[in-house]
């Protein structure tokens, strides 16, 4: 049976370790961990879901924290380059970002009515993908699976 994301959060990375990784990455690029970058980093790692740049900027403003949309976008690009977040396009909406959990993989169900995103993991699917790659002597680097449809709540409303 597939696991839902809330069941998987017990393996969430230690935010301090990730903050150190980000600081080291920035240092290697000759950049500093500015107050705005740190605020954005903390907001991304505080959430265990999918965020887009505009929603991050709005959340920061609602908390009275200052960071321009451009700074949010640039910081997300740096987090992406550092391998601390991943980006995904889930439908026609803007790219979503979520922090990377080392050694963890999950797939997505996206409701086309309300936009809900459900994360899941299925050992059966992973084993099937491994078997198929083996049959074709194909060495995978990564994969994504996104299934679009209608969530249980929206299905009841129909």
N, C-alpha and C positions, 0 to 999 in steps of 0.2 A: 504494500500500500504506500502511495507517495506521502512524503512528509511535508507538512505546511511550514512555511518560513519561521513562524513563531517558535516552533519546536527546534529549529536549527540555531537560534540565536545564542544558545549556551556556549557555542564555539566562537563567539564574537571576539575579534582581536582586542588586545589591550590598547586603549587609545594613546597611552603614553609612548608605547613602542612605535606606534604609527606616527605620532608627532615627531619623534626622534628621526624616523626614516625620512619624513618630509623635510625636516631641518637639514639633514645631511644631503639630501637631494638638492635642495636650494643652494646650499654651500658649494656643492660641486659645480653648479651652474653660475656661481658668482652672485647669487641673489640672497636676500635676507628674508627671514621669517618676520614679516611686518605684522603690525597689530591687525590690519584688515585681513591678511592671509590667514592668520591664526583664528580670527573670528569665523571666517568662512569654513576653514578646516573643522573647527569645533561643531559648527552647525551641521555639516555633512556627516560627521561621525556620531553626532547625537541622534540622528535618525536612522532607523533600520529599514528604510524603504527606498522608494524611488523619488528623486527630487530633480526638478528642472531648474535652470539658472534663475529664471524669473521668480519662482516660488521661494528660492533661497533669499534673493534680494528683498522680497516682500516680508519674509519672516524676520530678517535682520532689522528692517525699518520698523516693524511692529514692536520689536524689543528695544528700540531706541539706539541701535548700533548702526554705525556708518560704514557703508561699503557700496561704491557705485556698481551699477550693473556690469560695466566694463571690467571692474576689478573682480567681480564674481566670475565672469566668463574666463578671464585670464587665470584666476586661481584654479578653477575647475580644469582648465587645460594643463596646468602644472601638476595637479593631483593625478590627472589621467596619464601624463607622461611619466610620472614617478611610479605608476602602477598601483596607486593607492585607491583609485576609483576606476570604475569602468563605465562606459557610456553605451547606451542602447537606444535605438529608435523603436518605440512600441506603438506602432500605428502612425497616424498622420500628425501627432503632436510633436513638440520639440524633443530633442534628445533628453533622456533621463540619465541621471547619474546615481550610482550606489557605491558604497565603499566595498572594497574587495576583501573577502575573507580567505586568507591563504589556505589552500588545500580543499576549498569548498566549491562545489558547483551546484547551481540550481537553474531551473527553467521557469517560464512564465506563462500564466493564463491572463489574458487581457479582455475585459468586458468592453464590447464595442458600444454599449449604451451609456454606462456611467463612468467608464474609464478605470474601474478598479483593477489593480494589478495583484495577482496572487502568485507567490513564489512556491515552487514545489521541487522535490527531488524524488526520483524514481530509480531504484537500483535495477529494476527490470529494463528500463529504457537505457540506462548506462551500459548494462551488460549487452544489450542488443546492438548498441552502437559499436562497442568494442568488437563484438563478433563480426559485424559487417566490415569494419575496418580491417580485421584480420583476414577475412575472405578475399579482400581486394589488395592485401598487402599495402595498405594505406596507413601512413603514420599521421594521426590527427594532432594538430597544435591546440585547437580549441573548437568549441561549437556552441551554438545557441539554439534554443527551441522556444518559440513563442506561438501559443495557440490563441487565436482570436475567437470570441464567441460571446455568450450572454451568461452573466453570473447568476447564481441562485436567486438573489434578491430581485434582479431585473426580470428573471424568468417568471417569478411569481406575479409580477405586476402585469404581465401580458395577458 
